[in-house]
């Protein structure tokens, strides 16, 4: 006796989940990870060029995060309207 309540939910659609991730967020995470790895390698090897590239990765991560933030604000304003001045 199996009731409808005991059936498991279907697995989430992975393609749909990947499509819902904003590209700017993905880019920010990727650049941040690359910058962090390069930072660790640069400190261990005491290599200035590697440290410079880690800073570049961090800067690109920050820029991507700011783009994603502006997209979130634009989407919120499209849904709720601009806030009124007091």
Secondary structure, DSSP 8 states (H G I E B T S, - for coil): ---GGGS------HHHHHHTS-HHHHHHHHHHHHHHHHHHHHHHHT-HHHHHHHHHHHHHHHHHHHHHHHHHHHHHHHHH------
